[in-house]
């Protein structure tokens, strides 16, 4: 039997959650109904498998009793607890949640915490808008509820039934993607201005590895590391670390504070470089913040404006990357392309700035602590030179053998 977890706030969404439970059970699954209600006046129901009080005990930083009177703090606490609760369960073949804005925000982190490939469905009132904050780097299927998740009616019954049938279908059907390719998978990060490098690396390695390329737009880097955390990668070639620039300076494609964290946790072989650390990303020119309007800007396309990083920003960026990579105990190789870090960082190109590059390279060398497993190497090449791609491949094969 497959086990599906149905998660939501039974104090306000009880009829919808029980409807989902019954339909999924009728489809042939075992079902665990998990209540994550935060109301202090909520009465626990006997037909709920896991009560909200049980989930709350998993919070690693439980709030004081008086803080739980603040709904925002109570929701945040329950969300943390739900992540840890789900991590503690070994029988999650699939998970489905339903909620409005608050319930969606509460439930989504637990779904994101599950491995890629575990079926995840979230019926939500916000699913027709910007779902990036909820889906993040993982494979959550969000379904718009159409009507509010507030009782059963002729619309909600149909939508919830489709959601129930979809999660049941997912858990009963074996994944086929992994079985279709016996090559081990590696992740690579690419940006438009590092495309020649990544394509050359992929061409060289594709006979031996399934090369999964991620676009370094914030979520792309998170997906890259999510797969590493999920055990679906055997290593990474992180050519384009540009998301760090947006994170530290304030661009629109930022990484999170956990960038490089997956490789610290898993000790997988890691080969990295400085791809596109010369730029911060914004939207159309008119969206560039006022304080940056006098900076060196380059219109990449009508929707994307790039800003050149300064020596001072490069110092901050290089130090942050070095300190994060120092936490990695697995094989680490970091290659510095002295002749430029992107297609527009070269003589005659708009972002050519030897002073800023020199600051970046110096702080990387100074911060990244060399060990028998962790190495940083300067090479007199541009990042898109074919020889640089060859060096990335050579270093990855060495790190992979070492691992």
C-alpha positions in Angstrom: 0.0 0.0 0.0 1.1 3.5 -0.8 0.7 6.1 2.0 -0.4 9.7 1.2 -0.2 12.4 3.8 -3.1 15.0 3.7 -2.0 18.2 5.5 -4.0 21.3 6.5 -5.7 23.2 9.2 -8.6 21.1 10.3 -10.1 23.9 12.3 -11.0 25.9 9.1 -10.5 23.4 6.3 -11.7 20.2 8.0 -14.4 19.3 5.4 -12.1 19.8 2.5 -9.3 17.8 4.0 -11.6 14.9 4.9 -13.0 15.0 1.4 -9.5 14.7 0.0 -8.7 11.9 2.5 -11.8 9.9 1.6 -11.2 10.2 -2.2 -7.5 9.2 -1.9 -8.4 6.2 0.4 -11.1 5.2 -2.2 -8.3 5.2 -4.8 -6.5 2.5 -2.9 -4.0 4.5 -0.7 -3.4 4.5 3.0 -4.0 8.0 4.2 -2.5 9.9 7.2 -4.5 13.1 8.0 -2.3 15.7 9.7 -3.7 18.7 11.4 -1.6 21.9 11.6 -4.2 24.2 13.1 -2.8 27.0 15.2 -5.9 28.3 16.9 -5.7 28.0 20.7 -9.4 27.4 20.8 -9.3 24.5 18.4 -10.7 21.2 19.5 -8.9 18.0 18.4 -11.0 15.6 16.4 -10.9 11.8 16.9 -10.7 11.0 13.2 -7.5 13.0 12.7 -4.4 10.8 12.6 -1.8 13.3 13.7 -3.0 16.2 15.9 -1.6 19.7 15.7 -0.3 19.4 19.2 1.8 16.4 18.2 3.2 18.2 15.2 4.0 21.3 17.3 6.3 19.2 19.5 8.7 18.9 16.5 9.5 22.7 16.5 13.2 23.0 17.1 12.7 26.5 18.4 9.3 26.4 20.2 7.9 29.9 21.0 6.8 30.9 24.4 3.1 30.4 25.2 2.3 34.1 25.0 3.9 34.3 21.6 1.4 31.8 20.2 -1.3 34.4 20.6 0.3 36.2 17.7 -1.0 34.3 14.6 2.0 35.2 12.5 4.4 33.7 15.0 2.1 30.7 15.6 2.0 29.9 11.8 5.8 30.3 11.5 6.3 27.9 14.5 3.9 25.3 13.1 5.5 25.5 9.7 9.0 24.8 11.2 7.5 22.0 13.2 5.8 20.5 10.1 9.1 20.4 8.2 10.7 18.4 11.1 7.7 16.2 11.5 7.7 15.2 7.8 11.4 14.6 8.0 10.8 12.1 10.8 8.4 10.0 8.8 9.6 7.1 6.7 6.4 6.3 4.9 5.6 9.5 2.9 4.9 8.2 -0.6 3.1 11.4 -1.5 1.7 14.5 0.2 -1.1 16.8 -0.5 -2.1 20.1 1.2 -4.9 22.6 0.8 -5.2 26.1 2.1 -5.5 29.8 1.6 -2.6 32.3 1.8 -1.8 31.3 5.4 -2.2 27.6 5.0 -0.2 27.7 1.8 2.7 29.5 3.5 2.6 27.1 6.4 2.5 23.9 4.4 4.8 24.7 1.4 8.1 24.5 3.3 7.4 20.9 4.3 6.7 20.0 0.7 9.9 21.7 -0.4 11.9 19.7 2.2 11.0 16.4 0.6 13.2 14.9 -2.1 12.7 15.6 -5.8 10.4 12.9 -7.2 8.2 12.5 -4.1 4.7 13.5 -5.3 3.6 16.8 -3.9 0.3 18.6 -4.6 -0.8 21.9 -3.0 -4.3 23.2 -3.7 -4.2 26.9 -3.0 -6.0 30.2 -3.5 -2.7 31.8 -4.6 -1.8 29.2 -7.3 -2.7 31.5 -10.2 -0.2 34.2 -9.1 3.5 34.2 -8.4 4.1 30.8 -6.9 7.9 31.0 -6.8 7.9 31.7 -3.0 6.0 28.5 -2.4 7.4 26.1 -5.0 11.0 27.3 -4.7 13.5 24.8 -6.3 11.4 21.7 -6.0 8.6 19.8 -7.9 5.5 20.9 -6.2 2.3 20.7 -8.3 0.2 23.7 -7.3 -3.5 23.7 -8.3 -5.6 26.8 -8.2 -8.7 26.3 -6.0 -10.9 28.7 -8.1 -13.2 29.3 -5.2 -11.8 30.0 -1.7 -10.8 26.9 0.3 -13.8 27.5 2.6 -16.3 24.7 2.5 -17.4 22.2 -0.1 -19.4 23.4 -3.1 -20.0 22.4 -6.8 -16.6 23.9 -7.8 -14.4 22.9 -4.9 -15.6 19.3 -5.0 -14.4 19.0 -8.6 -11.1 20.8 -8.0 -10.3 18.8 -4.9 -11.3 15.5 -6.6 -8.9 16.3 -9.4 -6.2 17.0 -6.9 -6.9 13.8 -5.0 -6.9 11.7 -8.1 -3.7 13.3 -9.3 -1.8 12.5 -6.1 -3.1 9.0 -6.1 -2.0 8.6 -9.7 1.4 9.9 -8.9 2.1 7.5 -6.1 0.9 4.5 -7.9 2.9 5.1 -11.1 6.6 4.3 -10.8 9.0 7.0 -11.9 10.6 6.3 -15.2 13.1 9.1 -15.7 15.8 7.6 -13.5 15.5 4.2 -15.1 15.8 5.6 -18.6 19.5 6.6 -18.2 22.1 4.6 -16.3 24.7 7.4 -16.4 25.3 9.1 -13.1 23.9 12.6 -13.0 25.9 15.8 -12.4 24.6 19.4 -12.1 26.0 22.4 -13.9 25.1 26.1 -13.6 24.9 28.3 -16.7 24.2 31.9 -17.5 23.8 33.4 -20.9 27.3 34.9 -20.7 28.9 31.5 -19.7 27.0 29.4 -22.2 30.0 28.5 -24.4 31.9 27.2 -21.4 29.1 25.0 -20.1 28.2 23.7 -23.5 31.8 22.6 -24.0 31.9 20.9 -20.6 28.7 19.1 -21.3 29.8 17.9 -24.7 33.0 16.4 -23.2 31.3 14.7 -20.2 28.0 13.6 -21.7 29.3 10.1 -22.7 29.9 9.3 -19.1 27.5 11.5 -17.2 23.9 12.7 -17.5 24.5 16.5 -17.5 21.7 18.5 -15.9 22.2 22.2 -16.6 20.5 24.8 -14.4 20.0 28.5 -15.4 21.5 30.6 -12.6 18.5 32.8 -12.0 18.1 32.3 -8.2 15.7 29.4 -8.4 18.0 27.6 -10.8 20.8 27.5 -8.3 18.4 26.4 -5.6 17.2 23.5 -7.8 20.8 22.5 -8.5 21.5 22.2 -4.8 18.1 20.6 -4.1 19.0 17.7 -6.4 22.4 17.4 -4.6 20.6 17.3 -1.3 18.1 14.7 -2.6 20.9 12.3 -3.6 20.1 12.6 -7.3 23.5 14.1 -8.2 27.0 12.6 -7.9 28.7 16.0 -8.1 28.5 19.5 -9.5 30.3 21.8 -11.8 29.2 25.3 -10.6 30.5 27.4 -13.4 28.1 30.3 -12.9 28.1 31.5 -9.3 26.5 34.8 -10.3 23.5 34.5 -8.0 25.8 35.5 -5.1 26.1 38.9 -6.6 22.4 39.5 -6.6 22.1 38.1 -3.1 24.7 40.5 -1.6 24.1 43.6 -3.7 20.3 43.4 -4.3 19.6 42.0 -7.7 16.6 40.1 -8.9 18.2 36.7 -9.3 19.5 36.1 -5.8 20.6 32.8 -4.2 19.8 32.2 -0.6 22.1 32.2 2.4 22.4 28.4 2.0 24.2 28.6 -1.4 26.9 25.9 -1.5 25.3 24.3 1.6 24.2 21.1 -0.2 27.8 20.4 -1.0 28.9 21.0 2.6 26.2 18.6 3.8 26.7 15.9 1.2 30.4 16.1 0.7 29.9 15.6 -3.0 32.7 16.6 -5.4 32.4 20.2 -6.3 34.2 22.2 -9.1 33.4 25.9 -9.2 34.3 29.1 -10.9 33.6 32.8 -11.1 31.1 32.7 -13.9 29.2 36.1 -14.2 30.5 37.5 -10.9 30.9 40.7 -12.9 27.2 41.5 -12.9 24.1 42.2 -10.8 20.7 41.6 -12.6 17.7 43.9 -12.7 14.6 44.0 -14.8 14.0 46.6 -17.5 16.1 49.8 -17.3 13.3 51.7 -15.6 13.2 49.2 -12.7 16.9 49.7 -11.7 16.9 51.2 -8.2 17.6 54.9 -8.1 20.8 54.4 -6.1 22.3 52.4 -9.0 21.2 54.6 -11.9 24.7 56.2 -12.2 26.5 52.9 -12.2 27.9 51.1 -15.3 24.8 49.5 -16.8 24.3 47.3 -19.8 21.0 46.4 -21.4 21.1 42.6 -22.0 17.6 42.6 -23.4 14.5 44.7 -22.9 13.6 42.8 -19.7 17.1 42.5 -18.2 19.6 45.2 -17.3 23.0 44.3 -15.9 25.1 46.3 -13.5 28.9 45.9 -13.3 30.2 44.9 -9.8 32.7 47.2 -8.3 36.0 46.3 -6.6 34.4 46.8 -3.2 31.5 44.5 -4.1 33.8 41.9 -5.6 35.7 41.9 -2.3 32.5 41.1 -0.4 31.4 38.5 -3.0 34.7 36.7 -3.1 34.9 36.6 0.7 31.4 35.2 1.0 32.0 32.5 -1.5 35.3 31.5 0.1 33.9 31.3 3.5 31.0 29.1 2.3 33.3 26.7 0.4 35.5 26.4 3.5 32.6 24.5 5.1 32.8 21.8 2.4 34.8 18.7 3.5 34.4 16.8 0.2 36.7 17.4 -2.8 36.6 21.1 -3.9 38.3 22.6 -6.9 37.8 26.3 -7.6 39.2 27.7 -10.9 39.8 31.4 -11.4 39.8 32.6 -15.1 42.2 35.5 -15.0 41.2 36.9 -18.5 37.5 37.4 -17.7 34.5 35.8 -16.0 31.8 36.4 -18.6 31.3 37.0 -22.3 31.1 40.8 -21.6 34.1 40.8 -19.3 36.9 40.9 -21.9 38.9 43.7 -23.6 36.6 45.8 -25.7 33.5 44.5 -23.9 31.3 46.7 -21.7 32.1 45.0 -18.4 35.9 44.7 -18.8 37.3 45.9 -15.5 40.7 44.4 -14.6 40.7 46.2 -11.2 37.4 44.7 -10.1 38.4 41.3 -11.3 41.8 41.5 -9.5 40.0 42.3 -6.3 37.7 39.3 -6.7 40.5 36.9 -7.5 42.7 38.1 -4.6 40.0 37.8 -2.0 39.0 34.3 -3.3 42.6 33.1 -3.0 43.0 34.7 0.4 39.8 33.4 1.9 39.5 29.9 0.5 41.6 27.8 2.7 43.6 25.2 0.8 43.7 21.6 2.1 44.5 18.3 0.6 40.9 18.2 -0.7 40.2 21.9 -1.2 42.1 23.7 -4.0 41.9 27.1 -5.7 43.8 27.7 -8.9 44.4 30.7 -11.2 44.6 30.1 -14.9 45.6 32.6 -17.6 42.4 32.0 -19.6 38.9 33.5 -20.2 36.0 31.6 -18.8 34.7 30.8 -22.3 38.0 29.6 -23.7 37.8 26.0 -24.8 40.9 25.3 -22.7 39.1 26.5 -19.5 36.3 24.0 -20.2 38.9 21.3 -20.5 40.4 22.2 -17.1 37.0 22.1 -15.5 36.4 18.6 -16.9 39.9 17.4 -15.8 39.3 18.8 -12.3 35.9 17.2 -12.0 37.1 13.8 -13.1 39.9 14.0 -10.5 37.5 15.2 -7.7 35.0 12.5 -8.7 37.7 9.7 -8.5 38.8 11.1 -5.1 35.2 11.0 -3.8 
